[in-house]
Amino acid sequence: MTIRPQYGHFINAKFVVPYNGQYIDSINPDDGSIVTKIAAGTAEDVDKAVAAAKAAGPSWADMRPLERGKIISHIGRLLEERIEAFANAESAEMGVPSMGAFATMVTASNYFQYYGGLAASLQGEHIPVGPEQHSYTVHEPYGVVGVITPWNAPLNQACRGMAPALSVGNTVVLKPSEYTSATALMFAELAVDAGLPEGVLNVVTGAGAEAGEALVKHEDIAKIAFTGSVRAGREIGKIAAEKIMPVTLELGGKSPDIIFDDADLEAAVPGAVFAFLANSGQICLAGTRILVQRSIVDKFAEMMASAASKMPVGKDKPFPSLGPIANAMQFTKVLEYFKVAEKEGAKLVTGGKQATGEGLENGFYIEPTVYVDVSNDMRIAREEIFGPVGVIIPFDTEEEAIAIANDTNYGLAAGLWTRDVSRAHRVAGKLQAGQIYVNYYLESGVEHPLGGYKQSGIGHEKGVMALKQYTQTKNIIIKI
Ligand code: NAD
């Protein structure tokens, strides 16, 4: 299975020519070459895909969950078998170095294996109300779920939404990012090879304002699972409010990573570097606000800058290396933030510009960047940059660290490093974020529930919790 030179939409288990005949180039951010062409979807294409998903719905929902789960798990195993082709495609389209691409494909496969196993686990309850009534609950699928995903970990994000949605009996129309749609289209084909009935999973590609919005507005879409920016999440939320439609929103972050002066710096320095540089900083959970206790801030900044500057830049450099920023728009945005930082008076200790050198000439490469003398009210400390940029903010006391950490509109994740177990529990309990890491940073295990506090989102993905996000609960009361 390799990437095709051109893709139509995937509807009813077939590739379909787009209604308007238009295609979008998908560009390799490492060298500017065209990886493939994807269909530029419109409302007409969305209509077709939703109709296919709707028609496939009843028999998929009625299938015994154990049997449905076997198909879902098999999809995950087949992805594992074909992992190389998928990792190569994702690496070409998104720019992630191949080790990173392999890791995210493993996670994508795990979502299907995990939720396949859980398909028969969702049970209703008996509600005790005395001998004259029999009251119980059942969890039913919504029907057709729209899954809309970003470009930073394309197949991983798509599988995170699709696997639980399908496992509880929904059918799906996926709209991947217009920058990175290839692996989603390859995956839809693989799912059919694994035995998924036609129409159960459909993929419509194209721009957010066109295909994405049409999907959200479609009257037969009963729920949206969205991963992406706060801006788009807000627009989707407005449409959902009009339709009275449930949404899961997994949005951005500006997550704090707190380094106390009793931390094991041998672990904290590489851990904090990984937290903001993994995937070239293009991770919603990235620990980009590094709060360091004042007594160690100079030493820590020096160690961190030294470790970050040694990170090889280049997609094909030895692991771990930094790949390019995934697209031109994002590349320009990160470079703009370097001007903002300078204007705001932050002190650059390493990086701060486009990376150059052999093999980087035509790619969207940026140097690993660390700023000090940053205060939490600067834009570079408040806005999600989504690039390899960490800002170091000093603090004096535990209370101050918590106050600075929580002084943000976001609340996706937070990290803290300390040898004091009481402090670890105390601080973790006070941080306003949906996922907290103690003495490490970044978790890709599919079992951990993830949901943003504040503007980082609504609802949960991952873990057992996600299953109920894709069902509605009915209470049935029988008079005896
Ligand atoms: P984006 O919001 O621009 O796009 C995400 C998806 O939404 C794309 O498929 C896009 O086509 C679509 N879209 C855009 N506008 C739309 C609209 N009005 N209606 C319907 N669909 C629309 O985000 P991006 O730039 O692709 O991704 C980066 C963002 O994603 C960052 O903010 C990052 O933090 C966030 N993210 C969050 C998580 C999480 O789990 N919380 C994970 C990964 C990325």
Residues whose N, C-alpha, C, O or C-beta is under 5 A from the ligand:
A	BS01	NAD	I148 T149 P150 W151 K175 P176 S177 E178 G206 A207 G208 A209 G212 E213 T227 G228 S229 V230 A232 E235 E250 L251 G252 G253 C284 S456
